Amino acid sequence: MLTKIQPALGLLGIGWYFALSIIGGVILGLLVDGWLETGKLFTVLGLFLGLAVAFWGGYKLLMRVISNGNQGKGIDEA
């Protein structure tokens, strides 16, 4: 039963990773904008940085979850 729950928990962790990366980038951008009084420039840059980190890290985490799910099933990895 635990083997069925592990992939679900891995995907849940990936979701949190996406959310926290994006929110963290926006918050960091807001703080820098407030400090430098630059309008919304760093908020937008923080958003794009958060998105880039989320997709890159999320991809790596997803590949790990997929490869762990394929172990023991006789499925070859590409």
PDB file with one MODEL, atoms N, CA, C and O in Angstrom:
MODEL        1
ATOM      1  N   MET A   1       0.823  -1.191   0.000  1.00  0.00           N
ATOM      2  CA  MET A   1       0.000   0.000   0.000  1.00  0.00           C
ATOM      3  C   MET A   1       0.872   1.262   0.000  1.00  0.00           C
ATOM      4  O   MET A   1       0.545   2.252  -0.653  1.00  0.00           O
ATOM      5  N   LEU A   2       1.962   1.213   0.725  1.00  0.00           N
ATOM      6  CA  LEU A   2       2.841   2.378   0.794  1.00  0.00           C
ATOM      7  C   LEU A   2       3.443   2.697  -0.566  1.00  0.00           C
ATOM      8  O   LEU A   2       3.716   3.859  -0.867  1.00  0.00           O
ATOM      9  N   THR A   3       3.653   1.674  -1.390  1.00  0.00           N
ATOM     10  CA  THR A   3       4.237   1.914  -2.715  1.00  0.00           C
ATOM     11  C   THR A   3       3.278   2.686  -3.615  1.00  0.00           C
ATOM     12  O   THR A   3       3.721   3.348  -4.552  1.00  0.00           O
ATOM     13  N   LYS A   4       1.981   2.616  -3.353  1.00  0.00           N
ATOM     14  CA  LYS A   4       1.006   3.368  -4.134  1.00  0.00           C
ATOM     15  C   LYS A   4       0.925   4.823  -3.670  1.00  0.00           C
ATOM     16  O   LYS A   4       0.567   5.706  -4.449  1.00  0.00           O
ATOM     17  N   ILE A   5       1.252   5.066  -2.426  1.00  0.00           N
ATOM     18  CA  ILE A   5       1.156   6.418  -1.868  1.00  0.00           C
ATOM     19  C   ILE A   5       2.384   7.247  -2.208  1.00  0.00           C
ATOM     20  O   ILE A   5       2.269   8.463  -2.366  1.00  0.00           O
ATOM     21  N   GLN A   6       3.546   6.635  -2.325  1.00  0.00           N
ATOM     22  CA  GLN A   6       4.782   7.374  -2.548  1.00  0.00           C
ATOM     23  C   GLN A   6       4.761   8.241  -3.808  1.00  0.00           C
ATOM     24  O   GLN A   6       5.172   9.398  -3.725  1.00  0.00           O
ATOM     25  N   PRO A   7       4.306   7.753  -4.974  1.00  0.00           N
ATOM     26  CA  PRO A   7       4.253   8.640  -6.143  1.00  0.00           C
ATOM     27  C   PRO A   7       3.308   9.834  -5.931  1.00  0.00           C
ATOM     28  O   PRO A   7       3.592  10.944  -6.381  1.00  0.00           O
ATOM     29  N   ALA A   8       2.196   9.596  -5.248  1.00  0.00           N
ATOM     30  CA  ALA A   8       1.256  10.689  -4.979  1.00  0.00           C
ATOM     31  C   ALA A   8       1.899  11.740  -4.087  1.00  0.00           C
ATOM     32  O   ALA A   8       1.719  12.937  -4.312  1.00  0.00           O
ATOM     33  N   LEU A   9       2.636  11.312  -3.092  1.00  0.00           N
ATOM     34  CA  LEU A   9       3.321  12.262  -2.210  1.00  0.00           C
ATOM     35  C   LEU A   9       4.409  13.017  -2.960  1.00  0.00           C
ATOM     36  O   LEU A   9       4.633  14.202  -2.710  1.00  0.00           O
ATOM     37  N   GLY A  10       5.083  12.334  -3.876  1.00  0.00           N
ATOM     38  CA  GLY A  10       6.086  12.998  -4.698  1.00  0.00           C
ATOM     39  C   GLY A  10       5.465  14.081  -5.559  1.00  0.00           C
ATOM     40  O   GLY A  10       6.026  15.169  -5.687  1.00  0.00           O
ATOM     41  N   LEU A  11       4.316  13.797  -6.148  1.00  0.00           N
ATOM     42  CA  LEU A  11       3.630  14.801  -6.966  1.00  0.00           C
ATOM     43  C   LEU A  11       3.116  15.957  -6.121  1.00  0.00           C
ATOM     44  O   LEU A  11       3.121  17.106  -6.563  1.00  0.00           O
ATOM     45  N   LEU A  12       2.677  15.657  -4.921  1.00  0.00           N
ATOM     46  CA  LEU A  12       2.245  16.716  -4.004  1.00  0.00           C
ATOM     47  C   LEU A  12       3.412  17.633  -3.663  1.00  0.00           C
ATOM     48  O   LEU A  12       3.255  18.852  -3.603  1.00  0.00           O
ATOM     49  N   GLY A  13       4.571  17.048  -3.440  1.00  0.00           N
ATOM     50  CA  GLY A  13       5.766  17.845  -3.170  1.00  0.00           C
ATOM     51  C   GLY A  13       6.150  18.718  -4.342  1.00  0.00           C
ATOM     52  O   GLY A  13       6.604  19.846  -4.149  1.00  0.00           O
ATOM     53  N   ILE A  14       5.978  18.219  -5.556  1.00  0.00           N
ATOM     54  CA  ILE A  14       6.272  19.009  -6.749  1.00  0.00           C
ATOM     55  C   ILE A  14       5.323  20.200  -6.837  1.00  0.00           C
ATOM     56  O   ILE A  14       5.742  21.295  -7.212  1.00  0.00           O
ATOM     57  N   GLY A  15       4.079  20.005  -6.505  1.00  0.00           N
ATOM     58  CA  GLY A  15       3.109  21.102  -6.505  1.00  0.00           C
ATOM     59  C   GLY A  15       3.494  22.199  -5.523  1.00  0.00           C
ATOM     60  O   GLY A  15       3.420  23.385  -5.844  1.00  0.00           O
ATOM     61  N   TRP A  16       3.903  21.798  -4.330  1.00  0.00           N
ATOM     62  CA  TRP A  16       4.357  22.775  -3.340  1.00  0.00           C
ATOM     63  C   TRP A  16       5.615  23.480  -3.819  1.00  0.00           C
ATOM     64  O   TRP A  16       5.776  24.681  -3.599  1.00  0.00           O
ATOM     65  N   TYR A  17       6.499  22.753  -4.464  1.00  0.00           N
ATOM     66  CA  TYR A  17       7.735  23.351  -4.983  1.00  0.00           C
ATOM     67  C   TYR A  17       7.406  24.436  -6.011  1.00  0.00           C
ATOM     68  O   TYR A  17       7.988  25.521  -5.981  1.00  0.00           O
ATOM     69  N   PHE A  18       6.463  24.138  -6.929  1.00  0.00           N
ATOM     70  CA  PHE A  18       6.042  25.124  -7.920  1.00  0.00           C
ATOM     71  C   PHE A  18       5.483  26.366  -7.232  1.00  0.00           C
ATOM     72  O   PHE A  18       5.891  27.488  -7.531  1.00  0.00           O
ATOM     73  N   ALA A  19       4.552  26.156  -6.315  1.00  0.00           N
ATOM     74  CA  ALA A  19       3.884  27.284  -5.666  1.00  0.00           C
ATOM     75  C   ALA A  19       4.867  28.146  -4.889  1.00  0.00           C
ATOM     76  O   ALA A  19       4.846  29.371  -5.009  1.00  0.00           O
ATOM     77  N   LEU A  20       5.720  27.524  -4.100  1.00  0.00           N
ATOM     78  CA  LEU A  20       6.654  28.292  -3.276  1.00  0.00           C
ATOM     79  C   LEU A  20       7.719  28.996  -4.109  1.00  0.00           C
ATOM     80  O   LEU A  20       8.159  30.087  -3.746  1.00  0.00           O
ATOM     81  N   SER A  21       8.136  28.401  -5.202  1.00  0.00           N
ATOM     82  CA  SER A  21       9.115  29.055  -6.077  1.00  0.00           C
ATOM     83  C   SER A  21       8.539  30.321  -6.701  1.00  0.00           C
ATOM     84  O   SER A  21       9.200  31.359  -6.732  1.00  0.00           O
ATOM     85  N   ILE A  22       7.322  30.233  -7.191  1.00  0.00           N
ATOM     86  CA  ILE A  22       6.698  31.380  -7.842  1.00  0.00           C
ATOM     87  C   ILE A  22       6.377  32.468  -6.818  1.00  0.00           C
ATOM     88  O   ILE A  22       6.675  33.642  -7.039  1.00  0.00           O
ATOM     89  N   ILE A  23       5.770  32.076  -5.702  1.00  0.00           N
ATOM     90  CA  ILE A  23       5.431  33.057  -4.666  1.00  0.00           C
ATOM     91  C   ILE A  23       6.686  33.687  -4.088  1.00  0.00           C
ATOM     92  O   ILE A  23       6.711  34.890  -3.825  1.00  0.00           O
ATOM     93  N   GLY A  24       7.724  32.892  -3.889  1.00  0.00           N
ATOM     94  CA  GLY A  24       8.983  33.426  -3.371  1.00  0.00           C
ATOM     95  C   GLY A  24       9.600  34.447  -4.306  1.00  0.00           C
ATOM     96  O   GLY A  24      10.107  35.474  -3.854  1.00  0.00           O
ATOM     97  N   GLY A  25       9.565  34.179  -5.604  1.00  0.00           N
ATOM     98  CA  GLY A  25      10.096  35.125  -6.584  1.00  0.00           C
ATOM     99  C   GLY A  25       9.333  36.438  -6.584  1.00  0.00           C
ATOM    100  O   GLY A  25       9.929  37.511  -6.677  1.00  0.00           O
ATOM    101  N   VAL A  26       8.015  36.352  -6.480  1.00  0.00           N
ATOM    102  CA  VAL A  26       7.190  37.565  -6.463  1.00  0.00           C
ATOM    103  C   VAL A  26       7.437  38.363  -5.183  1.00  0.00           C
ATOM    104  O   VAL A  26       7.585  39.584  -5.232  1.00  0.00           O
ATOM    105  N   ILE A  27       7.482  37.687  -4.051  1.00  0.00           N
ATOM    106  CA  ILE A  27       7.720  38.387  -2.786  1.00  0.00           C
ATOM    107  C   ILE A  27       9.092  39.045  -2.778  1.00  0.00           C
ATOM    108  O   ILE A  27       9.236  40.192  -2.355  1.00  0.00           O
ATOM    109  N   LEU A  28      10.093  38.322  -3.245  1.00  0.00           N
ATOM    110  CA  LEU A  28      11.433  38.910  -3.326  1.00  0.00           C
ATOM    111  C   LEU A  28      11.436  40.133  -4.247  1.00  0.00           C
ATOM    112  O   LEU A  28      12.059  41.147  -3.933  1.00  0.00           O
ATOM    113  N   GLY A  29      10.742  40.036  -5.379  1.00  0.00           N
ATOM    114  CA  GLY A  29      10.636  41.173  -6.288  1.00  0.00           C
ATOM    115  C   GLY A  29       9.932  42.359  -5.652  1.00  0.00           C
ATOM    116  O   GLY A  29      10.349  43.502  -5.840  1.00  0.00           O
ATOM    117  N   LEU A  30       8.866  42.099  -4.899  1.00  0.00           N
ATOM    118  CA  LEU A  30       8.160  43.178  -4.204  1.00  0.00           C
ATOM    119  C   LEU A  30       9.059  43.866  -3.184  1.00  0.00           C
ATOM    120  O   LEU A  30       9.043  45.090  -3.056  1.00  0.00           O
ATOM    121  N   LEU A  31       9.839  43.071  -2.463  1.00  0.00           N
ATOM    122  CA  LEU A  31      10.749  43.654  -1.470  1.00  0.00           C
ATOM    123  C   LEU A  31      11.812  44.530  -2.133  1.00  0.00           C
ATOM    124  O   LEU A  31      12.103  45.626  -1.652  1.00  0.00           O
ATOM    125  N   VAL A  32      12.381  44.056  -3.220  1.00  0.00           N
ATOM    126  CA  VAL A  32      13.408  44.834  -3.928  1.00  0.00           C
ATOM    127  C   VAL A  32      12.784  46.091  -4.526  1.00  0.00           C
ATOM    128  O   VAL A  32      13.394  47.159  -4.482  1.00  0.00           O
ATOM    129  N   ASP A  33      11.570  45.982  -5.089  1.00  0.00           N
ATOM    130  CA  ASP A  33      10.890  47.161  -5.633  1.00  0.00           C
ATOM    131  C   ASP A  33      10.626  48.204  -4.549  1.00  0.00           C
ATOM    132  O   ASP A  33      10.800  49.400  -4.778  1.00  0.00           O
ATOM    133  N   GLY A  34      10.210  47.752  -3.380  1.00  0.00           N
ATOM    134  CA  GLY A  34       9.975  48.684  -2.283  1.00  0.00           C
ATOM    135  C   GLY A  34      11.257  49.345  -1.805  1.00  0.00           C
ATOM    136  O   GLY A  34      11.263  50.522  -1.445  1.00  0.00           O
ATOM    137  N   TRP A  35      12.326  48.590  -1.805  1.00  0.00           N
ATOM    138  CA  TRP A  35      13.619  49.104  -1.346  1.00  0.00           C
ATOM    139  C   TRP A  35      14.204  50.105  -2.334  1.00  0.00           C
ATOM    140  O   TRP A  35      14.710  51.153  -1.934  1.00  0.00           O
ATOM    141  N   LEU A  36      14.134  49.782  -3.638  1.00  0.00           N
ATOM    142  CA  LEU A  36      14.715  50.642  -4.668  1.00  0.00           C
ATOM    143  C   LEU A  36      13.709  51.616  -5.292  1.00  0.00           C
ATOM    144  O   LEU A  36      14.087  52.471  -6.093  1.00  0.00           O
ATOM    145  N   GLU A  37      12.437  51.486  -4.926  1.00  0.00           N
ATOM    146  CA  GLU A  37      11.365  52.330  -5.472  1.00  0.00           C
ATOM    147  C   GLU A  37      11.368  52.314  -6.998  1.00  0.00           C
ATOM    148  O   GLU A  37      11.444  53.360  -7.642  1.00  0.00           O
ATOM    149  N   THR A  38      11.286  51.112  -7.565  1.00  0.00           N
ATOM    150  CA  THR A  38      11.350  50.946  -9.020  1.00  0.00           C
ATOM    151  C   THR A  38      10.021  50.541  -9.636  1.00  0.00           C
ATOM    152  O   THR A  38      10.008  49.997 -10.740  1.00  0.00           O
ATOM    153  N   GLY A  39       8.926  50.780  -8.976  1.00  0.00           N
ATOM    154  CA  GLY A  39       7.626  50.389  -9.529  1.00  0.00           C
ATOM    155  C   GLY A  39       7.433  48.889  -9.420  1.00  0.00           C
ATOM    156  O   GLY A  39       7.546  48.323  -8.333  1.00  0.00           O
ATOM    157  N   LYS A  40       7.147  48.253 -10.519  1.00  0.00           N
ATOM    158  CA  LYS A  40       6.901  46.804 -10.537  1.00  0.00           C
ATOM    159  C   LYS A  40       7.946  46.028 -11.321  1.00  0.00           C
ATOM    160  O   LYS A  40       7.726  44.862 -11.649  1.00  0.00           O
ATOM    161  N   LEU A  41       9.062  46.640 -11.623  1.00  0.00           N
ATOM    162  CA  LEU A  41      10.100  46.011 -12.441  1.00  0.00           C
ATOM    163  C   LEU A  41      10.597  44.705 -11.825  1.00  0.00           C
ATOM    164  O   LEU A  41      10.587  43.667 -12.486  1.00  0.00           O
ATOM    165  N   PHE A  42      11.029  44.748 -10.577  1.00  0.00           N
ATOM    166  CA  PHE A  42      11.599  43.556  -9.957  1.00  0.00           C
ATOM    167  C   PHE A  42      10.532  42.541  -9.561  1.00  0.00           C
ATOM    168  O   PHE A  42      10.830  41.359  -9.390  1.00  0.00           O
ATOM    169  N   THR A  43       9.292  42.999  -9.414  1.00  0.00           N
ATOM    170  CA  THR A  43       8.205  42.048  -9.166  1.00  0.00           C
ATOM    171  C   THR A  43       8.015  41.155 -10.388  1.00  0.00           C
ATOM    172  O   THR A  43       7.870  39.940 -10.260  1.00  0.00           O
ATOM    173  N   VAL A  44       8.016  41.758 -11.557  1.00  0.00           N
ATOM    174  CA  VAL A  44       7.867  40.987 -12.803  1.00  0.00           C
ATOM    175  C   VAL A  44       9.093  40.101 -13.019  1.00  0.00           C
ATOM    176  O   VAL A  44       8.965  38.938 -13.402  1.00  0.00           O
ATOM    177  N   LEU A  45      10.283  40.656 -12.772  1.00  0.00           N
ATOM    178  CA  LEU A  45      11.496  39.841 -12.912  1.00  0.00           C
ATOM    179  C   LEU A  45      11.498  38.685 -11.908  1.00  0.00           C
ATOM    180  O   LEU A  45      11.908  37.572 -12.241  1.00  0.00           O
ATOM    181  N   GLY A  46      11.042  38.949 -10.686  1.00  0.00           N
ATOM    182  CA  GLY A  46      10.940  37.889  -9.681  1.00  0.00           C
ATOM    183  C   GLY A  46       9.948  36.818 -10.079  1.00  0.00           C
ATOM    184  O   GLY A  46      10.163  35.632  -9.829  1.00  0.00           O
ATOM    185  N   LEU A  47       8.853  37.243 -10.705  1.00  0.00           N
ATOM    186  CA  LEU A  47       7.853  36.280 -11.192  1.00  0.00           C
ATOM    187  C   LEU A  47       8.473  35.360 -12.236  1.00  0.00           C
ATOM    188  O   LEU A  47       8.325  34.140 -12.162  1.00  0.00           O
ATOM    189  N   PHE A  48       9.171  35.949 -13.216  1.00  0.00           N
ATOM    190  CA  PHE A  48       9.787  35.129 -14.259  1.00  0.00           C
ATOM    191  C   PHE A  48      10.905  34.253 -13.704  1.00  0.00           C
ATOM    192  O   PHE A  48      11.070  33.112 -14.135  1.00  0.00           O
ATOM    193  N   LEU A  49      11.665  34.773 -12.761  1.00  0.00           N
ATOM    194  CA  LEU A  49      12.697  33.960 -12.126  1.00  0.00           C
ATOM    195  C   LEU A  49      12.066  32.802 -11.347  1.00  0.00           C
ATOM    196  O   LEU A  49      12.544  31.670 -11.418  1.00  0.00           O
ATOM    197  N   GLY A  50      11.003  33.084 -10.614  1.00  0.00           N
ATOM    198  CA  GLY A  50      10.290  32.030  -9.884  1.00  0.00           C
ATOM    199  C   GLY A  50       9.719  30.974 -10.812  1.00  0.00           C
ATOM    200  O   GLY A  50       9.768  29.782 -10.511  1.00  0.00           O
ATOM    201  N   LEU A  51       9.175  31.415 -11.946  1.00  0.00           N
ATOM    202  CA  LEU A  51       8.654  30.457 -12.930  1.00  0.00           C
ATOM    203  C   LEU A  51       9.766  29.580 -13.494  1.00  0.00           C
ATOM    204  O   LEU A  51       9.599  28.370 -13.645  1.00  0.00           O
ATOM    205  N   ALA A  52      10.901  30.202 -13.805  1.00  0.00           N
ATOM    206  CA  ALA A  52      12.026  29.439 -14.364  1.00  0.00           C
ATOM    207  C   ALA A  52      12.531  28.413 -13.351  1.00  0.00           C
ATOM    208  O   ALA A  52      12.785  27.261 -13.702  1.00  0.00           O
ATOM    209  N   VAL A  53      12.674  28.831 -12.107  1.00  0.00           N
ATOM    210  CA  VAL A  53      13.130  27.906 -11.058  1.00  0.00           C
ATOM    211  C   VAL A  53      12.107  26.801 -10.857  1.00  0.00           C
ATOM    212  O   VAL A  53      12.474  25.637 -10.690  1.00  0.00           O
ATOM    213  N   ALA A  54      10.823  27.155 -10.873  1.00  0.00           N
ATOM    214  CA  ALA A  54       9.768  26.158 -10.672  1.00  0.00           C
ATOM    215  C   ALA A  54       9.767  25.115 -11.784  1.00  0.00           C
ATOM    216  O   ALA A  54       9.665  23.919 -11.510  1.00  0.00           O
ATOM    217  N   PHE A  55       9.879  25.555 -13.030  1.00  0.00           N
ATOM    218  CA  PHE A  55       9.845  24.592 -14.130  1.00  0.00           C
ATOM    219  C   PHE A  55      11.101  23.731 -14.176  1.00  0.00           C
ATOM    220  O   PHE A  55      11.020  22.528 -14.423  1.00  0.00           O
ATOM    221  N   TRP A  56      12.254  24.333 -13.942  1.00  0.00           N
ATOM    222  CA  TRP A  56      13.499  23.560 -13.974  1.00  0.00           C
ATOM    223  C   TRP A  56      13.529  22.536 -12.826  1.00  0.00           C
ATOM    224  O   TRP A  56      13.763  21.349 -13.054  1.00  0.00           O
ATOM    225  N   GLY A  57      13.297  22.995 -11.625  1.00  0.00           N
ATOM    226  CA  GLY A  57      13.302  22.086 -10.476  1.00  0.00           C
ATOM    227  C   GLY A  57      12.155  21.099 -10.522  1.00  0.00           C
ATOM    228  O   GLY A  57      12.319  19.933 -10.162  1.00  0.00           O
ATOM    229  N   GLY A  58      10.989  21.560 -10.966  1.00  0.00           N
ATOM    230  CA  GLY A  58       9.836  20.666 -11.075  1.00  0.00           C
ATOM    231  C   GLY A  58      10.075  19.554 -12.072  1.00  0.00           C
ATOM    232  O   GLY A  58       9.668  18.415 -11.847  1.00  0.00           O
ATOM    233  N   TYR A  59      10.733  19.874 -13.173  1.00  0.00           N
ATOM    234  CA  TYR A  59      11.068  18.858 -14.168  1.00  0.00           C
ATOM    235  C   TYR A  59      11.990  17.801 -13.566  1.00  0.00           C
ATOM    236  O   TYR A  59      11.782  16.601 -13.743  1.00  0.00           O
ATOM    237  N   LYS A  60      13.015  18.269 -12.850  1.00  0.00           N
ATOM    238  CA  LYS A  60      13.955  17.319 -12.251  1.00  0.00           C
ATOM    239  C   LYS A  60      13.260  16.446 -11.205  1.00  0.00           C
ATOM    240  O   LYS A  60      13.502  15.241 -11.145  1.00  0.00           O
ATOM    241  N   LEU A  61      12.405  17.043 -10.386  1.00  0.00           N
ATOM    242  CA  LEU A  61      11.672  16.269  -9.380  1.00  0.00           C
ATOM    243  C   LEU A  61      10.699  15.299 -10.041  1.00  0.00           C
ATOM    244  O   LEU A  61      10.558  14.163  -9.587  1.00  0.00           O
ATOM    245  N   LEU A  62      10.028  15.728 -11.102  1.00  0.00           N
ATOM    246  CA  LEU A  62       9.087  14.861 -11.798  1.00  0.00           C
ATOM    247  C   LEU A  62       9.795  13.662 -12.426  1.00  0.00           C
ATOM    248  O   LEU A  62       9.278  12.545 -12.387  1.00  0.00           O
ATOM    249  N   MET A  63      10.958  13.886 -12.996  1.00  0.00           N
ATOM    250  CA  MET A  63      11.719  12.779 -13.572  1.00  0.00           C
ATOM    251  C   MET A  63      12.120  11.775 -12.491  1.00  0.00           C
ATOM    252  O   MET A  63      12.138  10.570 -12.744  1.00  0.00           O
ATOM    253  N   ARG A  64      12.439  12.258 -11.298  1.00  0.00           N
ATOM    254  CA  ARG A  64      12.783  11.364 -10.193  1.00  0.00           C
ATOM    255  C   ARG A  64      11.568  10.543  -9.761  1.00  0.00           C
ATOM    256  O   ARG A  64      11.693   9.347  -9.498  1.00  0.00           O
ATOM    257  N   VAL A  65      10.396  11.175  -9.686  1.00  0.00           N
ATOM    258  CA  VAL A  65       9.177  10.465  -9.301  1.00  0.00           C
ATOM    259  C   VAL A  65       8.821   9.427 -10.361  1.00  0.00           C
ATOM    260  O   VAL A  65       8.437   8.305 -10.029  1.00  0.00           O
ATOM    261  N   ILE A  66       8.948   9.795 -11.622  1.00  0.00           N
ATOM    262  CA  ILE A  66       8.624   8.857 -12.696  1.00  0.00           C
ATOM    263  C   ILE A  66       9.587   7.672 -12.685  1.00  0.00           C
ATOM    264  O   ILE A  66       9.161   6.527 -12.832  1.00  0.00           O
ATOM    265  N   SER A  67      10.886   7.940 -12.509  1.00  0.00           N
ATOM    266  CA  SER A  67      11.850   6.836 -12.522  1.00  0.00           C
ATOM    267  C   SER A  67      11.660   5.934 -11.314  1.00  0.00           C
ATOM    268  O   SER A  67      11.846   4.722 -11.424  1.00  0.00           O
ATOM    269  N   ASN A  68      11.297   6.488 -10.172  1.00  0.00           N
ATOM    270  CA  ASN A  68      11.035   5.654  -8.993  1.00  0.00           C
ATOM    271  C   ASN A  68       9.771   4.832  -9.184  1.00  0.00           C
ATOM    272  O   ASN A  68       9.680   3.712  -8.681  1.00  0.00           O
ATOM    273  N   GLY A  69       8.797   5.374  -9.904  1.00  0.00           N
ATOM    274  CA  GLY A  69       7.557   4.621 -10.179  1.00  0.00           C
ATOM    275  C   GLY A  69       7.769   3.502 -11.165  1.00  0.00           C
ATOM    276  O   GLY A  69       7.027   2.520 -11.146  1.00  0.00           O
ATOM    277  N   ASN A  70       8.766   3.619 -12.033  1.00  0.00           N
ATOM    278  CA  ASN A  70       9.026   2.579 -13.036  1.00  0.00           C
ATOM    279  C   ASN A  70       9.914   1.466 -12.516  1.00  0.00           C
ATOM    280  O   ASN A  70      10.010   0.418 -13.154  1.00  0.00           O
ATOM    281  N   GLN A  71      10.558   1.656 -11.393  1.00  0.00           N
ATOM    282  CA  GLN A  71      11.445   0.618 -10.858  1.00  0.00           C
ATOM    283  C   GLN A  71      10.616  -0.574 -10.396  1.00  0.00           C
ATOM    284  O   GLN A  71       9.581  -0.413  -9.748  1.00  0.00           O
ATOM    285  N   GLY A  72      11.065  -1.720 -10.724  1.00  0.00           N
ATOM    286  CA  GLY A  72      10.394  -2.935 -10.304  1.00  0.00           C
ATOM    287  C   GLY A  72       9.230  -3.333 -11.197  1.00  0.00           C
ATOM    288  O   GLY A  72       8.593  -4.354 -10.941  1.00  0.00           O
ATOM    289  N   LYS A  73       8.934  -2.570 -12.224  1.00  0.00           N
ATOM    290  CA  LYS A  73       7.844  -2.887 -13.126  1.00  0.00           C
ATOM    291  C   LYS A  73       8.330  -3.420 -14.452  1.00  0.00           C
ATOM    292  O   LYS A  73       7.530  -3.787 -15.312  1.00  0.00           O
ATOM    293  N   GLY A  74       9.642  -3.465 -14.624  1.00  0.00           N
ATOM    294  CA  GLY A  74      10.212  -3.964 -15.873  1.00  0.00           C
ATOM    295  C   GLY A  74      10.102  -2.971 -17.012  1.00  0.00           C
ATOM    296  O   GLY A  74      10.189  -3.356 -18.178  1.00  0.00           O
ATOM    297  N   ILE A  75       9.915  -1.714 -16.697  1.00  0.00           N
ATOM    298  CA  ILE A  75       9.805  -0.679 -17.724  1.00  0.00           C
ATOM    299  C   ILE A  75      11.157  -0.028 -17.899  1.00  0.00           C
ATOM    300  O   ILE A  75      11.746   0.457 -16.933  1.00  0.00           O
ATOM    301  N   ASP A  76      11.653  -0.012 -19.120  1.00  0.00           N
ATOM    302  CA  ASP A  76      12.939   0.615 -19.396  1.00  0.00           C
ATOM    303  C   ASP A  76      12.768   2.112 -19.481  1.00  0.00           C
ATOM    304  O   ASP A  76      11.770   2.616 -19.996  1.00  0.00           O
ATOM    305  N   GLU A  77      13.773   2.822 -18.960  1.00  0.00           N
ATOM    306  CA  GLU A  77      13.760   4.280 -19.049  1.00  0.00           C
ATOM    307  C   GLU A  77      14.325   4.691 -20.394  1.00  0.00           C
ATOM    308  O   GLU A  77      15.234   4.046 -20.917  1.00  0.00           O
ATOM    309  N   ALA A  78      13.798   5.744 -20.942  1.00  0.00           N
ATOM    310  CA  ALA A  78      14.269   6.246 -22.239  1.00  0.00           C
ATOM    311  C   ALA A  78      15.478   7.117 -22.049  1.00  0.00           C
ATOM    312  O   ALA A  78      16.024   7.636 -23.023  1.00  0.00           O
TER     313      ALA A  78
ENDMDL
END
